[in-house]
Amino acid sequence: MRIFFIPVRKDALSNLVIIAVLLLLVVSLNLTDATAVFGSNPAKPIYQGDADKPVIAFECNVVWGTEFIEPMLDILRDKDVKITFFIGGEWAKDNPELLKRIAEEGHELGNHGYGHKYHSKLDFGSNQREIKQTEEIVYKTTGIETRLFAPPYGDYNDTTVRAAESLGYKTIMWSIDTIDWRRDGVSRILERVFKKPHNGAFVLMHPTPDTVKALPQMIDELRSRGFRIGTISEALN
């Protein structure tokens, strides 16, 4: 019997060893973490809910405007509306009683990161830490586990989305922006919301004086057009 030897260059052999080590690493990692690290079929941010359901979700990002949250909650209670509040971790730490009220009145709690940072500028681990820090504070205060993540400023990249996914989160954006932080008046907020309301819309807002004034009319008008106001999860399901 003749035995044939196939010559292998030294650099090619080194490459084969590296590939073998990487394959072993993938096998040893948890499947979710492996997907996050290597980017296989990464999740995408979600901009709106079910287009077949006449549900419009209100999402309110909470890192400032604390004095306007209770008036918003009073209106939502009187109108029998539940929405999604995306909570900043530092704000949650400083305002536990108000956070408890939001939860006790049946509103959905989401995660808005801890320090209101630009998440596209953070590495994978830092993205995770921002989310986990907030998750821990919200859970300790309310007993609720957050599973929706809204990146501050709407700023994200693939690393942000993968980090959120690795922790069991959906990354949420919006399809209608009130741009209420500009403080350019109630009429401008209403104009933006009523320009093109649609099934499954996510309406982004913040606790501002103009938002408090616009909220009752926003709810009444959308209901008169046949929409139900709800949470992000209700619009998604």
N, C-alpha and C positions, 0 to 999 in steps of 0.2 A: 504494500500500500504506500502510495506517495503522499506525503503531507506537505501542504502548501502553506506558507506563511505570508500574510498580507502585511507589508510594511506600513507602520503608522507613524506619522511625523509626531515629534515630541509635543508641538503646540496643539495639534489636533487631539492628542491623548489628554492633555490638560483640560481642553474644552469639554471632552466627554466626562471627565471627572467632575467638573463644575456643574454640568447638566444633571448628572446623577445625584449630586448633593442637593440641588434645587428641587428635584423631584421628590426626594426623601423629605425635604422640608415641607412641601405642599401636603404630602400624605400625613405628616405628623401634626400639622396645624388643624385647628377646628375649621370646618368647611366654611363657616361665615367669615372667619378671619382671613382665610386663604383667598376668598373671593374679594374681600376688601383690599388686601395687599396687592394682589396680582391683577385686579381690575377686570375679572371675567364677568361679563354681562352686568355692569354696574347699574344700580337703580337710577332713575331720573327724578328730578323734582316734580311735584304735582301742582299744576296751576289752576285746576278746577275739578269739580266733582262730576257726578253722573248727568250727562246732557239730556237724559230722558226724564229726569225728575225735576219738577218745579220747585226746587229747594235752593235757596241762596244762603250761603254761610257768611256770617260776620266773624272776622278775626281781628282781635285787638292786641297789639303788641304793648307790653307793659314794662317800661324801664324808667319812665318819668311821667309827669302829669298825675301824680298820686292824688292830688286834691280833687280831680275830676272823675275818679273811678267810682266813688260812692254815688254821685249823681247819675252816672251811667247805669249803675246797678239798680238804682231806684226806678229808673225809666224801664229797664229791661224786666224788672219784676212786675211793674204795673201793666206792661204790655204782654206779659207772659211769654217772654222770648228768652231762649238760652243760646249763648254764643260760645266761641272759643277764645279764651285769653291765653296768649303766648307770654309766658312769665320769664323775665330776666332774673338770673340767680341772685345777683347783688340786691335787686329790688325785693325779692322774696325774703332774703335774710333780714332786711330792714323793716319789712312790713308784714309780719306773720299774721296779725289779726285780720288785716284786709284780705290777705290771700285766703285765709280760712273762710271769710264771708263769700268770696267768689266761688269757692268750692261748695260751701254749704247751700248756696242758692242754685246749685245744679248746673253751673256752667262747666264747659269742658276746659281742662288745663292742658296747655301745650308748653313746649320747652323753647326758650328764646336765647339759649346760651347764658353763660355766667356774666361775663364782663362787657357785653355789647361790642365785640370786636369784629373786625373784618375777617371772616372765616376763610376766605380764599387765600389769605396771607399766612394761615396757620398750617403746620404739618399735620399728618394723620393723628398722631398722639395728642397734640394740642387741641384739635377739633373734638376728639373724644372727651378730653378732660373738661372742656367748657360745657359740654352736654351733660356729662355725668355729675359734675358739681351741682348743676341746677336741679337735675333729677333727684339727687339726694336731699337737697333742701326742701323741694316741693313735697317729696314723699314724707319726710320727717314732720313737716308742718300739717299736711292734709291727709296722709295715708293713701294718696293717689299716685300711681305710676304714669308718668307722661310717655307718650309714644308717637307724638307729632312734634317735629322740629322746624321752626321758622328761623332761618339764619338772619341775624341783624343786618339791616340795610338791604336785604335781599341779595347779599353778597355770598357767593359760593363758587366752588369748582368741583371737579370730579372727586377730589380728595375729601371735601366736605361731605358730599353725598354718601360716599363709601363709608366714611367714619360714622355717620348717622345710621346708615343701614346696618353696620356691624354691631350697633347697640340696640337694634330692633326698632329704629325710628323711620318714619316716612318724612321726607323733606317737603315742606309746604311753602308754596309761593302765593300768588294771587292773580286774579283775572280782571279785577276792578280795584283801582287805587283811589281813595278819597283825597290823597295828598293833603290831609288835614294839618300836617305839621307846618305847612306854609302859612297857616293862620290868615288865609285870604278870604275868609267869610263863609257863612252858612250856604249861601246860594251857589257858590263854586263847588262845595262838597256835594250838594244835591244834584247839581248839573252833571258831575262826573259819574255819580251812581246811576242816575236815570238815563244817561246817554245811551247805554246799551246793556240793560240788565238781561241775564240769560240763565237758563237752567244750569244748576251746578256751579254758579259763580261763587268765587271767594272774594269778599269785599274787605280790603285792608283798611284798618283805622287805628287811631291812637287816642288816648285820653286827653282831649283838648277842649277848651270852652266852646269852640265852634261845633265840635262833634256832639257835645251834650245837647246843644240847641238843635242840631240837625237830626238827631237820632229818632225822635217821635215821628216826624214827617217821613223820614226814610222808611221806617217800619210800616206806617200806614199806607204810603203810596205803593210800596212793593206788594203788600198784601192785596191792595185793590186791583193790582195787575195779575193776581192769581198765584203769586209766589208765597211759599212758606219760609220764614226765617229760621235758621237752625245753626247747628255746629258744623265744623269741618267734617267730622266723622259721619254725620247724618247726610251731608251732601255727597260723600264718597260712597257710602253703602248702596 
